[in-house]
Amino acid sequence: MKGKLKAMFTRNIGMKLVSVVIAILVWLSIINLSDPKVTRTISGIPIAQRNEDLVNVENQTYVSDSPKTVSVRIYGVRSRIQDITAEDFIAYVDFREMSSVYAVPVHVELKNTKYAEEVEITKQSLTMYTGKIEERKEKTVNIRVNVTGVPDTHYAYSDGSTKALKIYGSQKTLDTINALVANVDLKGSTSSVSGLEVPLTAVDSKDNEVDITDVQISLSSIFVDIDVYPKRDIEMVVDQSNIKAADGFGIVEVKNTKVAVAGDPTALDALERRGPFVVPYEAVGLMQDKEDYINIANLLPSGVMVADETDTITVSITVSRLTQKIFSVSTATITVRNLDFETLQYSFPNQLFEIPIYDLWLESTPAITDSNLGLYIDLSDITEPGDYTVELHSTHENPNVEYSLTKQKITVPIHIDSAGEDNGRGNEGN
């Protein structure tokens, strides 16, 4: 029996070995065709710093001129490496390895050791981290909470738990940093949040993010409270009672504006019931257009805040030189005031006369006509018959009519008789 088994395995042994080798090669070919080995490049792996306290001592800091991320080329079976991303790697420099010329090796490793056996890193874009030692400077920068994702109907407000922070680094790097920002995305929520920890990023004057790998910051994140309020638009009306043009000029227009406000719904309802919000403003002696800004934050009632990027509104005043127009006026349109009609009566020697009025004719509201000037004279100082010259005044709602009369001292002659005298004239235009 043993001889037969031995003969079975030893007979044609060469052919059998060849068959096994062929089978293995066929199997390997099938595996390679269905799941071949491929090469991929992974970019944007951030380089962390370890033991940086060895170089950031006293008033010195390490400043690198190398990229802050590294790319690697990996090799392995497609099924294993196709889902690998930059987050699966660790890249770092350890300042314990820094050379005398301030160069530090860049290490790149896979976080998952299981991958390390099946995936090979064949190349990396950066092998040495280079830089230099500079004097460390100090700068205090403001912290800003930037909230996004709030619906248009609401407004998010937060002043942050820390107003400002000291940062340390090279002068060149610090000069590029304008603020530290805590970015919060509420993703469409209308609910307030509190005690939210948010990482800090640095931005320049144009709000572009600034790399802070070489900057020392005592806080990497802050805790913020964010209040979310409903938002409304209210009309801001500039009070024009104290806006005056210079002599010979007139106010053409004072533009009003709408402002978005937010706050407690009860406070917002009360504000809307008030109607247009009147903003006090004063400007006198204007001879040209004027643009100014008013901070309205302190003018709003308690529980209401400005929901725009700025707390100011723009006051835009258009000014134009007055132009003259001549009106032909009948004395019948002049009202006589404060004459003792029991003892005196009046008459006008002339029935028609002309008066010049200055106004912004193209923009006049309401229009000024010969018959609606609202002219009157005040005879309270006249107690005896005689011939007098008295000043004309106007009740017209356009202030330029009264301005024209008083500025030019427009007068009208009038004759006063004793009441009851038959002189053929009597009271006219009363």
C-alpha positions in Angstrom: 0.0 0.0 0.0 2.8 2.4 1.0 4.5 1.6 -2.3 1.5 2.5 -4.3 1.1 5.8 -2.5 4.7 6.6 -3.0 4.6 5.8 -6.7 1.5 8.0 -7.0 3.4 11.0 -5.7 6.7 10.3 -7.3 5.6 9.2 -10.7 6.1 12.1 -13.3 7.1 14.4 -10.4 8.5 17.0 -12.8 5.2 17.4 -14.6 3.4 17.7 -11.3 5.7 20.5 -10.1 5.2 22.4 -13.4 1.4 22.1 -13.0 1.6 23.5 -9.5 3.7 26.5 -10.7 1.3 27.1 -13.6 -1.7 27.0 -11.2 -0.1 29.6 -8.9 0.8 31.9 -11.8 -2.8 31.6 -13.2 -4.2 32.4 -9.7 -1.9 35.4 -9.3 -2.8 36.6 -12.8 -6.5 36.4 -12.0 -6.0 38.2 -8.7 -4.0 41.0 -10.3 -6.6 41.5 -13.1 -9.5 41.8 -10.6 -7.6 43.9 -8.0 -4.4 45.2 -9.5 -1.8 47.2 -7.7 -2.0 50.9 -8.5 -0.3 54.2 -7.7 -2.1 57.3 -6.2 -1.0 60.7 -5.1 -2.5 62.1 -1.9 -2.1 65.9 -1.4 -2.7 68.4 1.4 -1.4 66.5 4.4 -0.8 69.1 7.1 2.6 69.1 8.8 2.5 69.2 12.6 5.3 70.4 14.8 6.6 68.4 17.7 8.9 69.7 20.5 8.7 73.2 19.1 9.4 74.5 22.6 13.1 73.6 21.9 13.3 76.4 19.3 10.7 78.9 20.6 12.6 79.9 23.7 12.9 83.3 25.4 12.5 85.9 22.7 13.3 83.6 19.7 11.0 81.8 17.3 11.5 79.3 14.4 10.2 80.6 11.1 9.9 78.1 8.2 10.0 78.9 4.6 8.8 75.4 3.6 5.3 74.5 2.6 3.0 73.6 5.5 1.5 70.6 3.8 3.1 67.6 2.1 2.0 65.2 -0.7 2.8 61.5 -1.0 2.7 58.9 -3.7 1.4 55.5 -2.5 1.4 52.0 -4.0 -0.8 49.1 -3.3 -3.8 47.1 -4.4 -6.6 49.2 -5.7 -9.3 47.9 -3.3 -7.1 49.0 -0.3 -5.8 52.5 -1.4 -8.8 53.8 -3.4 -10.5 55.2 -0.3 -7.4 56.6 1.5 -7.4 60.4 2.0 -5.1 62.9 3.6 -6.8 62.4 6.9 -5.4 58.8 7.0 -1.8 60.2 7.3 0.2 61.8 10.0 2.9 64.3 8.9 5.2 65.9 11.4 8.6 67.4 12.1 10.4 66.8 15.4 12.7 69.7 16.4 14.8 67.3 18.4 16.1 66.2 15.0 16.9 69.8 13.8 20.4 70.2 12.2 22.8 73.0 12.7 21.4 74.7 9.6 17.9 74.6 11.0 16.7 71.8 8.7 14.3 69.2 10.2 13.3 65.8 8.5 9.6 65.5 7.5 8.0 62.2 8.6 4.8 60.9 6.9 3.1 57.8 8.4 -0.3 56.1 8.0 -2.4 56.3 11.1 -3.7 52.8 10.7 -0.8 50.3 11.1 -2.9 47.7 9.2 -2.7 49.9 6.1 1.1 50.2 6.6 1.5 46.6 5.8 -0.4 46.8 2.6 0.3 50.3 1.4 3.7 51.6 0.5 4.7 55.3 0.5 7.0 55.5 -2.5 7.6 59.2 -2.6 6.8 62.4 -0.7 7.0 66.0 -2.0 8.9 67.4 1.0 11.6 65.5 2.9 13.2 68.4 4.8 11.6 71.3 6.6 13.8 74.4 6.4 13.7 77.7 8.2 15.6 80.1 10.4 15.6 81.5 14.0 14.2 85.1 14.3 13.4 87.4 17.1 10.0 86.7 18.6 7.5 89.6 18.6 4.3 90.1 20.4 0.9 91.4 19.0 -2.6 91.7 20.4 -5.3 90.9 17.9 -9.1 91.0 18.2 -11.2 87.8 18.2 -14.2 87.8 15.9 -17.0 85.3 15.9 -18.2 84.7 12.3 -21.7 83.0 12.2 -23.0 81.6 9.0 -25.9 79.4 8.0 -28.6 81.6 9.7 -31.9 81.9 7.7 -32.6 85.4 6.1 -35.4 85.9 8.5 -33.1 85.7 11.6 -29.9 87.3 12.9 -27.2 85.7 15.0 -25.3 87.7 17.6 -22.2 86.8 19.6 -19.5 88.9 21.2 -17.3 85.9 22.0 -16.0 84.9 25.4 -12.6 86.6 24.8 -12.3 90.0 23.1 -8.6 89.9 22.3 -5.5 87.7 22.5 -1.8 88.0 22.5 0.1 86.1 19.8 3.8 85.6 19.3 5.9 85.0 16.2 8.2 86.7 13.6 7.4 90.3 12.8 6.7 89.4 9.1 4.2 86.8 10.1 2.4 88.9 12.7 2.1 91.8 10.2 -0.1 89.7 8.0 -2.5 88.7 10.8 -5.4 91.1 11.2 -7.7 89.1 13.5 -8.5 85.7 14.9 -11.8 84.3 13.8 -14.1 81.6 15.3 -16.2 80.3 12.4 -19.6 78.8 13.3 -22.1 77.3 10.8 -25.6 77.0 12.3 -26.8 75.1 9.2 -30.2 76.8 9.0 -31.0 76.6 12.7 -33.0 79.4 14.4 -32.1 78.3 17.9 -29.6 80.0 20.2 -26.6 78.0 21.3 -24.3 78.4 24.4 -20.9 77.0 25.5 -19.9 76.0 22.0 -16.2 75.4 21.6 -14.9 76.7 18.3 -11.3 76.6 16.9 -9.6 79.8 16.0 -8.2 80.7 12.6 -6.2 83.8 11.6 -7.2 86.1 8.8 -5.5 89.1 7.1 -7.1 92.5 6.4 -9.0 91.0 3.4 -10.3 88.1 5.5 -8.1 85.6 3.7 -6.9 82.8 6.0 -3.3 83.1 7.2 -1.2 80.1 8.1 -0.3 80.2 11.8 2.0 77.1 12.0 4.9 79.3 13.1 2.7 81.4 15.5 2.4 80.8 19.2 -1.2 81.3 20.5 -2.2 80.6 24.1 -5.7 79.5 23.0 -6.4 77.3 20.0 -10.2 77.6 20.6 -12.8 79.7 22.5 -16.2 79.0 24.0 -19.0 81.2 22.5 -22.6 81.9 23.1 -24.7 82.7 20.1 -28.1 84.3 20.3 -30.4 84.0 17.4 -33.2 86.6 17.0 -36.0 87.2 14.4 -35.2 90.1 12.0 -37.4 92.9 10.7 -36.8 95.9 8.3 -37.8 99.3 9.7 -37.8 102.7 8.0 -35.4 105.3 9.3 -36.6 108.9 8.7 -34.1 111.7 9.3 -35.5 114.6 11.2 -35.3 117.6 8.9 -36.4 120.3 11.3 -32.8 121.1 12.1 -31.4 120.8 8.6 -31.1 124.3 7.0 -29.5 125.5 3.8 -27.5 128.7 3.6 -29.1 131.9 2.3 -29.8 131.5 -1.4 -29.8 127.7 -1.2 -32.5 125.1 -0.6 -32.7 121.5 0.6 -33.8 119.4 -2.4 -33.9 116.0 -0.7 -33.0 114.2 2.5 -32.9 110.5 1.7 -34.4 108.0 4.2 -33.4 104.4 4.4 -34.5 101.0 5.7 -32.5 99.2 8.3 -32.6 95.5 9.4 -33.0 95.1 13.1 -33.4 92.1 15.3 -34.4 91.3 18.9 -37.1 90.0 21.1 -40.4 89.6 19.1 -42.3 91.7 21.6 -39.8 94.6 21.3 -39.9 94.3 17.5 -43.7 94.5 17.5 -43.7 97.6 19.6 -41.1 99.2 17.4 -43.2 98.5 14.2 -46.3 100.0 15.8 -44.5 103.3 16.3 -44.2 103.7 12.5 -41.2 105.2 10.9 -38.3 105.6 13.3 -37.2 109.3 13.5 -33.4 109.9 13.7 -32.3 113.3 15.0 -29.8 115.2 12.9 -28.6 118.8 12.7 -26.9 120.6 9.8 -27.1 124.3 9.1 -25.7 126.7 6.5 -25.5 124.0 3.8 -24.3 125.2 0.4 -23.6 121.9 -1.2 -24.6 118.2 -1.0 -23.7 116.5 2.3 -23.2 112.9 3.2 -22.8 111.9 6.8 -23.1 108.9 9.1 -25.2 108.4 12.2 -24.7 105.6 14.7 -28.2 104.3 15.5 -27.2 101.5 17.9 -27.9 103.7 21.0 -31.1 105.2 19.6 -32.9 101.8 19.4 -35.1 100.7 22.3 -34.0 98.1 24.7 -34.1 94.6 23.3 -33.5 95.7 19.7 -30.2 95.7 17.9 -29.0 96.6 14.4 -28.8 93.4 12.2 -26.6 94.8 9.5 -22.8 94.8 9.1 -22.6 98.3 10.5 -24.5 100.2 13.3 -24.5 103.4 11.1 -26.9 104.7 8.5 -26.0 107.2 5.8 -27.5 110.6 5.8 -27.6 112.0 2.2 -28.7 115.6 1.7 -29.1 117.2 -1.7 -28.6 121.0 -1.8 -29.2 123.4 -4.7 -29.0 127.1 -5.3 -32.4 128.8 -5.3 -33.7 130.4 -8.5 -35.9 133.4 -8.9 -39.4 133.6 -10.3 -41.6 136.7 -10.6 -45.2 136.4 -9.4 -48.0 138.9 -10.4 -50.1 139.3 -7.3 -53.6 140.8 -6.8 -54.1 142.7 -3.5 -57.4 140.8 -3.2 -55.4 137.7 -2.2 -53.7 139.5 0.7 -55.2 138.9 4.2 -55.2 141.8 6.6 -54.5 140.9 10.3 -54.9 142.7 13.6 -56.6 145.9 12.4 -59.2 147.5 14.6 -62.1 147.3 12.1 -64.5 149.1 14.5 -62.5 152.3 14.1 -60.4 151.8 11.0 -60.7 150.7 7.5 -58.1 150.0 4.8 -57.6 150.2 1.0 -54.7 149.4 -1.3 -53.6 152.2 -3.7 -52.4 149.6 -6.2 -54.5 146.5 -7.2 -51.6 144.5 -8.7 -47.9 144.3 -7.9 -45.0 141.9 -8.6 -42.9 140.0 -6.1 -39.8 137.8 -6.7 -39.8 134.4 -5.0 -36.7 132.2 -4.7 -37.2 128.5 -4.8 -36.1 125.1 -6.2 -38.6 125.3 -9.0 -38.0 121.8 -10.5 -38.3 120.2 -7.1 -41.0 122.4 -5.4 -43.6 120.5 -3.4 -46.3 121.7 -3.3 -46.2 124.0 -6.3 -46.2 127.8 -5.9 -48.7 129.8 -7.9 -49.9 133.4 -8.1 -53.1 132.6 -6.1 -51.7 130.3 -3.4 -48.9 132.3 -1.9 -50.8 132.7 1.3 -49.9 136.4 1.6 -50.8 138.5 4.7 -49.9 141.7 6.4 -50.0 142.5 10.2 -51.4 145.9 11.1 -51.3 145.5 14.8 -49.0 148.6 15.1 -51.3 150.9 13.1 -53.8 152.8 15.2 -54.2 156.0 13.3 -55.5 156.9 9.7 -52.8 157.5 7.2 -50.6 156.0 4.4 -48.3 153.2 5.4 -45.9 150.7 3.9 -46.0 147.3 5.5 -44.0 144.0 5.1 -45.6 141.1 3.4 -45.5 137.6 4.9 -46.7 134.2 3.8 -48.4 131.1 5.3 -47.4 128.9 2.4 -46.0 125.6 3.6 -43.0 125.9 1.3 -40.6 127.9 3.6 -38.9 129.5 0.6 -41.9 131.8 0.1 -41.6 133.4 3.5 -37.8 133.3 3.2 -38.0 135.3 -0.1 -40.3 137.9 1.4 -38.4 138.5 4.6 -34.9 138.3 3.0 -35.9 141.0 0.4 -38.1 142.9 2.8 -41.0 142.9 0.3 -43.5 145.6 1.3 -46.9 146.8 0.0 -48.5 150.3 0.4 -51.8 150.6 2.2 -54.1 153.5 3.1 -55.9 153.6 6.4 -59.1 155.7 7.0 -61.4 156.0 9.9 -64.2 153.5 9.9 -67.4 154.8 8.2 -65.7 157.5 6.1 -67.0 157.6 2.6 -63.9 158.0 0.6 -64.9 155.6 -2.2 -62.4 153.0 -1.2 -63.4 151.1 1.9 -61.9 147.7 3.0 -60.6 145.5 0.2 -59.4 141.9 0.1 -60.6 141.2 3.7 
